[in-house]
Amino acid sequence: MTVAGVGWTERVARVVMAGALALVALALPDVRRAFIDDVVRRDAPPGPGPALPAAPPGAAGLEPVPWVRVVLIDGTNAADARAMPAWNALCARGLDLDVDVGFPTVSLPVQTALWSGLTQQQTGVVYHYGAPLPDPLGVRAIPAQVARNGGAVAVAEAHPEIVGSMGFAPAEPPLVDGLAVPDGWDATWQDAATRAVAGDARLAFVHVLRVDAAGHKHGRGSPAWRDALASADAILGALVAAGDAAHPDARWLVLADHGHVAAGGHGSADPAIRIVRACLAGPGVAVGRGGPLALVDVSRALADSVGATLPKAARGRPLAGALAAPLRDDELVPAPSRGRRAMAWLLLIAGALVTAWALGRRAMLWAPWWWPVAIALVVIRLGPPSLAVGYVFKSPGRGIADAAALATYAAALWTAAAVHYAARPAWRVAVAQLAVPVACVLAALALCGGLPLLWGDVAVPVAPRWTAWSSVGLVIVVRALWAVALALLATAFLPAFDPSGPRGTRRSGS
């Protein structure tokens, strides 16, 4: 028994196509999970790192001084730092700098760059958080060198895994199992910080974390954020006063390691997060303003201040040279290679050509219009994808799928309508609806270096922008595969439809 207009061969073919699409849809979440695991890996293969503008010949660095004091107010945007009175007062005594901390904008990798003189790409510490470095900075790091020649101490408000990885001796609070701070540390840490800056150690570092904590929990601009800024600034003022009283000839550096997006979060290459305020004041530092400098330029200034020697691979320039040759645009942000860009364009062109071929003469009618709608819905409901927003990393990506749900439902209905009511060949409809979305995701993976993940377990580099878009695109494509598969399956069992009859006619026969 057959159904007129649609033979059993065609119906079986639709079921087979639906099954094949479903199998791919079942496999892709594991690919995305592996992709995310590689992106947030605690280490990566070290690379050469970005090049900086050449400093003028003979540019001078800073002379060593007996005392150096560093205060880092974690998570503070440059705009907020410029509204903090104690920070402003210190900047008025010396250099007020814009500093590019590099990419990614994660605290431990950024501070590794600060104390080692090597960028995140050079160290391979690119998305490490929530645990100490498995191999803390060694004898060549600035704190370790100073610890052998005058002492280097560090005090952190929280997250002891960061200061505990940088080579300070001692570093408080002590690093224990679970990364917890000792009972009562909240009430005593500021006293410990005051003793550090007023003490005899040549290098003292204080890590203030309350602004970052408020940003993650409440978002930038919230009342809790403003309260954290005010209290952090008060702490800075008290530390500077105590340090100046003990060591009037100390050289001070105050900076942040990254900012926050409005909703709270960081890690991306957004300039508002990546460009922070830093102030350098004390003997040998003229009053002025400059930048943007690279964070490794600041590291060079610190090394010069304490007489430390940076690794040969360090790119930091003498302070005068860095001021004379500021960074241009996004020089510290890794960009896709020419090969990756060429591959991405080839994939996009191939997707467009395959779609046009599958659509035939009805390109405008049956084009995969649901794809840009899905992207728009995600951006509207969740915000633009970036490494600073949590939904990009969540598995299995339900938030993304829910945001794009209306568009993927439309893809199912559009596929069914094209196959059943317009009598378009099922395989051509499936190709027309999926080729461009798949090509876009493959192009994003190519740009961020993730394509090899599709056929093996590899280390995927963290790349700005395209890493986040790859994660989002994979979720939407999975839902689209299911939508098209279900539409094909449904049309395999619906009664045949004759579009040539009056107003369309359902037919059956034997």
N, C-alpha and C positions, 0 to 999 in steps of 0.2 A: 504494500500500500504506500502511495506517495502523496505528497501535497503539491498541488499544481503550482508551478512557478518557482519552487525551491526544492530541488532534489535532495535526497538523503546524503549524497556526497558532499554537497555544499553545507548541509547542516552539521555533518560530522567534522568538516573542515573548521567550522566556526567553534565547535566544542574544543577541537585540538588547539586552535589559536588561543582561545580563552585559557586553556590549561597552561600553554607555554607562557603567556603573560603573567598568570598567577604564580608560576614557579619563579619567574624573575622578581616579581613583587615580594615573594617570600624571602628571597636571598638578599635583596638590597638593604633591608634594615641591619643585617649583620655587617654589610660593607660600611654603612654609615657609622655603626658603633665602633668598628675598627678604626675608621677615619678619625672620629672624635678622640678615641684613646691615643692615637698617634699625635694628634694636634696638641693635646694637653699633656703629652709625655714630659717626664721630668728632665730629660736630656735629649740632645739631638747631636748629629755629627757636627763638630765645629767646622766653621767655614772661614773665608777670608775677611768677612765683615765689610761694611761700606767704607768707601774712600771719603776723606774730608778735603775741603779746599786747602791748597798749599799755603802755608804761612810764609810771610815775607822772609827772605834770608836774614839771619842774624837776629830774629825776634827773641826777646828776652823772656825768660820765665821768672817765677817768684824766687826770692832768696829764702833760705830756711829760717825759721823762727823757733824760739824755745817752746812755745805753747800753741797748740791748735785745738780749737773747739768746734765741733760739728753738731748741728741740730737738724734733724730731718722730720718734718711734719707730714706724715704719710697721707696721701690722698687729697692734697690741697690744690685746687685749681689756681692758675696764675691770677685770674681775676679776683678770687677770694683773698689770696695772699696780699694783693695790693690794697685791701681794705682792713688789714690787721695792723694796729698801731705799733706794737713792739717790733714786728717784722719791718715796718716802714722806718722805724727809728734806726734799726741796725743798717738798713740799706742806705740811709742818709749819710752814714759814716764811711761808705766805701762804694763798691761796684754793685749796681742793680742789674742783674743779668736775666735774659731769657735763655733757658737751657732746654735743648731737645734730648729727652732721656732715651730715645731710640725705641725700637719695637722688638717684642711686645711690651706693653706698659704694665708689667706685673712686678710687685715689690721686690721679691727675692732676686729675680734676674737683673732688675735695674740696680739694686744695691751690689750685686756681684760685679756689675760693670763699674760702679763707682769705686769699689775698693780694690779691683784688680787692674783697672785701666784698659780692659778688653770689652768690646761690645758683646751684646747677647749672642750674636751670630758667631763671634770668635770663641766664646766660652762654651757654646752649645747649651747653656742654661737659658732656655727660652720660654718655658711655661711652667716653671717649677713653683709650687706653692703648697702650703700645708704640711711640709716636712723639711727637715734640715737637708742640706746638700750631703749626698752619700760620701763625697770627698771634699770636705771643707777647704776653703782657699788656703793654699800652702804658704811656704816660707817666702814666696815672691810677692804675696799680697801686701798692700800698704800696712795694714794693722800688724801683721806678723813681723814685718821689718822693724816697725817702731817699737813693738813689744820687746825686742832685743836691745833697744837703744832709747831708753827713757820711758817706756811703758805705754800701752794702748788699752784703754778701758772702754766698755760700752754698757749702756743701761737702756733697756727697752720697756715701754709701758706694757706691752703684750707681745705675742708671737716671738718667743725666745729662739725659735728655729732660725730666724733671720740673722740676728746679731751673733748667734752661736755658730753660724757657718762662715763668718767673715774673718776669723783669725784674731779676734780681740782676746786679751788675757788680762784680767777676767772679763767675762760678759755676764751681765745680770738681766733677768733672773736666770738661774742655771737651767740648762736644757735637761728635762726629765721625760720619762715615758708619758705619752699622751700629750706632750707639748703644753701642759697646763702651767700656769704661773703659781707660785706658792700662795698658800692662804694668807690673806692680809696684804698681798703685794699692791693691790689697788691703793691702799692707804699709805704705803711707804715708798713706792717707787720714785716719787718726785724728790724725796729726801735723798735717795741713792743717786739720782741724777745730779742734784745740787752738789753732793760730795764729789762726784766725778769731775764736774767742770771746775770746781774750786780746788781740786786735789793736785797732786804732784805729777800725775801722768802727763807725758808730753802730748798725747793725742787722747781726747775724750769725745765720745760719740753718744748722743741721746736720740732715741727713736720714739717719737710721739705718734700714737696710733689712733687716738680717739676720733679724729676727723674721718679717717678711712672707715672706721667701724660705723660711724653715723651715716656715711654715704651708702654703705652696703645695706644697712638696715632700714633707713628712712628716705634715702635719696638726697641728691644735692639740692639745696635751697629749702629743705624742711626746717622747722624750728629746732629739731635735734641737731641738724647740721650746723645751724647758726650758733647754737650753744657750744657745740664742739669747737668751732672756730674761735669763739671768744675765749674759752678756757685754755685752748692750745696756745693762743697768743699770750695769755697771762702767764702761762708756764714758761714760754720763751722769754718774756720780759724778766721773770724772776731768775732764770738760768743765766741770762746775760749779765744781770746785775751781780750775781754771786761770782761769776767767772771774772768779770772786770775787777771786782774788789780784790780777788786773789791774785790775778795775773793781768795787770793793766796793759801789758804788751802782747797779749794773746791775739792770734789771728782767728777770726770767726767765719764760719760758713753755715748759712741757713738755707735749706732747700726743701723741695718736695720730690717724691719719686714718681708721681703721676697724679692726674686729677680724676674726676668722676663724670660720667654722663648724668643727665638730669635725673633719671630714675634710679641712679646708683649703679656703679659697675665700671670696670676698666679692663684693659688688656688690648684694646684696639689701637689703631694708628691715628685716631682722630686728633687733630692739632690741639683742641681744647684739653685733651687728656695728656698728650705727649709733650707739649711745651709748658714747662713749669717756671716758677720764679726762683731764682737763687741769688743770694747776696753774700758777697765776700768783703770783709772789712778787717782792718787792723794794720799793723806795720807793713809798709811797702805796697799798700793798695791805695791807689788814687781814687778820689770820688768821681763817679761817672756812671754811665749806663751803656750796655752793649749787648751783643748777641743777635740772633740766637747762636749759642755755642753748643757743641756736643757734650754729652755727659762725660765722655772720656777726656775732653779738654779740662773739665772740672777735676777729674781724677788726676790729671797731670799737675794741676795747680796744687792739689793736696799733696801729691808725692814730692813736688818741689818744696812745699812748706815744711815737710818733716824730713827731707833729705833721703827719701826712699827712691828706689830705682824700679821703673816699670819694665815689664817684659819687652823684648825687642819688637814683638808684633803690635804693641800698643800704638794706637793712632793719635793719641792726645797731643795737642800742640802747645807750645809755650803760651802763656796767657796773653802776652802782647800780640803774638802772631794770630791767635784765635780771635782776638778782638778786631784785628785788622782784616781778617778774612772770615766773616760770619757765614753761617750755613745759608744755603739757598733752597727754598721750598722744602721738599721732602727727601733730602739727600740721605737721611738715615733710615728711611723706610725701604725695606727690600722690595724690589720690583721684579715682575716676571721677566725671565730671559727672552731674548728674541725668538729662540726655538719654541718656548712655551706659548708666546703670543701667536706665532705662526701656526702652531698646532691648534690653538683655540679658534683662530679664524677659519682654518680648513674644516674643522668640525661644524662650525656654524654655517658655513657655506654649503657643506654637504647636507646638513639637516634641512636647509631651506630648499635646495634642489630636489631632494627626495620628497619633501612635502609637496612642492609644486607638481612634480611628476604624478604623485598619488592623487592629488586633487583634480588634475586634468582641467577641464573647462570651467568647473564650478569652484574655482579657488576662493572667491570671495564668500560663497555661501557656506562651504564646509570647512573653512580654515579653522585652525585650533585657537579660536579667540579666547577660550577659557584659560589658557596659560598666562597671558599678561594679566587677566583678571585675578587669577590666583595669587600672583606675585603682589599685585596692588592690595589685595585684601590682607595679606600677611603684613605688609608694610604699614597699612592703616591701623590694623588691630594691635600689632606687636611692636611696631617701630622698625626702622631699617635694620637689616641683619648686620651685625658686627660682632667682633670678639669681646665687646664690652657688655653684651646682653645675654642673660642666662638661657633664654629659650633656644638659642643656637646649639647649645651643648646638650640639652636634655634629651634623654632617650626614654621612650621611642619616638619622641617628637610629636606628642599628641597636640600640644599647643599650636604648632605650625599646621598640622593636619586639620584641626578644628577651624583655624582662621581661614584656610583655603577650601573648606568643605563645600561651600555653595558652588564654587567654580568646578570642583571635581565631580559633584553631582551633575552639573551642567554638561561636563564631558561625557558622562554616561548617557544622558538623555540625547545629546547631540549625535553620539555614535549610533545609538539605537535608531534614531530618526533617519540618519543617513542610510543605514543598512536596510531597515525594514520598510520605511515609507518612500524613500527616494530610490530604492533598489540599487544602491551603490555596492560594488564588490566589497565584501567584508574586510578582506585583507588590506585593500587600498584605504578604506576608512580608518582602520587601526593604525596604519603607517602615517596617514595624514594627521591624525590626532596626537601621535606620540613622537614623531621624528624631531620636530623642533624642540619640545621640552627636553628630550633625551640629549640632543645636541648641545643645548644650553648648559645642562648639568655637566656633561663631559668637558665642555669648554672651560667651565669654572674649575673643574678638577685639574685640567691641564694647566691653567694659569697658576694654581697654588701648588702644583707638583704632586697631586694626589692620584693621577691616573694609574700609576703602577699598582695602587692598592686593589684595583679591580682584578688583578691576576696574581697577587702575591702579598705576603706580609712584609711591608717595607716601612721605613721611617718617612713620614710625610712632614715636610717642613711647615712651620707656621707662617702663613702668608697673609698679609692684610687683605681685607675685603673679600677676596675670592674664596678663602677658607670658609667664611660664614655663609656666603651664597651657596657654596657646594652643599653644606649641611641642610640648608633650607630647601634647595632644589631637589635633593634626594628624597626628602619626605614627601614633597608634592608629587614627584614622579611615581613614587610607590602608590599613593592614593589614586593617581591617574591610571596606572596599570590595572589596579583592581576595578576601577570604574569601567574602563574599556572592556576588560575581560568579562565582567558581569553583563555588560550590554550585548556583547557578542553571544554569550551564553543564552541570554533571554531571546534574542532573535532566532536562535537555532530551534526554539520550541514554539514560538508564536505562529499562529496561522499565517499563510502567505497573504501578501497584500499586493493588489494590482493597481499601480498608480495610474494606469491608462483608463480605468473605468470611471464612471461618473462619481466624483468626489472620493474616489478610491474605493476599491471593493475587496473584501476578504474572500478568498477562494479556497476550496478544498476539493479533492478529487481522488480517484482510485485508479 
